[in-house]
């Protein structure tokens, strides 16, 4: 290699940077480098951002926290708060308080959603295979939502419990299995929200569901939204979204695509036809129905591993009294109007 080529090679950015791991907390068995060189993402952090991870971890350790202090988790909380260590700290401690109150660590072990097939008649929400980037695809259909009928089958509390359990399973085993298969770190999902059958008069109620789900996901499961396709959007929805997006972070807005009935071309550019259910322009027809198959790398023994939460016999370690009195958390499952929240795991 010539001297000039050597100098150019030295100046060139690393094509496969490595994330600095913490031996005490970073017990990963999947890739830990983000595929795209986005600032603040694993493998693409600055020295200052690495120091902020360490600072946040030390603050939380001093307050008695021991769980969820791994680097990937702390980076997600820091990115969600623009790398303000204090704001990320407040978000993390509020989340831990919420987890304790809601019993999240116990739910993921013992919750059974036996009424799922009946609820799905009104409100299908499910994971199904992966998009072209290898991320889990999550699908929700709003057209048949009937709260009165659904509450005869289940309750808002149980729907929320199911939502939280699915959030937990996104983190492990779904995303790790997908990461192993593609050989790169995947931390987000591709979400499809189907508004077919939702008339103008029902937009406010459906929007309420989306708003509640976003609140839960942003507060407790940050940085999980990869792309969001709102398809079959009814007349007037785009106008409403144009107003709402003015209050959203530009990075979040760039992930959201509002499409009408002619959504197939754009959606198929992101999701392989063979992975997309036939109802949305794909070719997949899983035996028994795509909505019940839970098909994906997380069902393949080549890629899936036992979730770390499944290895824990007891609940997560609790913080000290000083820590438990940290930033207040919202009441589990309650939005500003007091309704139980449910919706897609698609946090920004």
Beta strands, then each sheet from edge to edge (+ up, - down):
strand 1: 125-130
strand 2: 136-141
strand 3: 189-194
strand 4: 225-231
strand 5: 256-258
sheet 1: 1+ 2- 3- 4- 5-
end
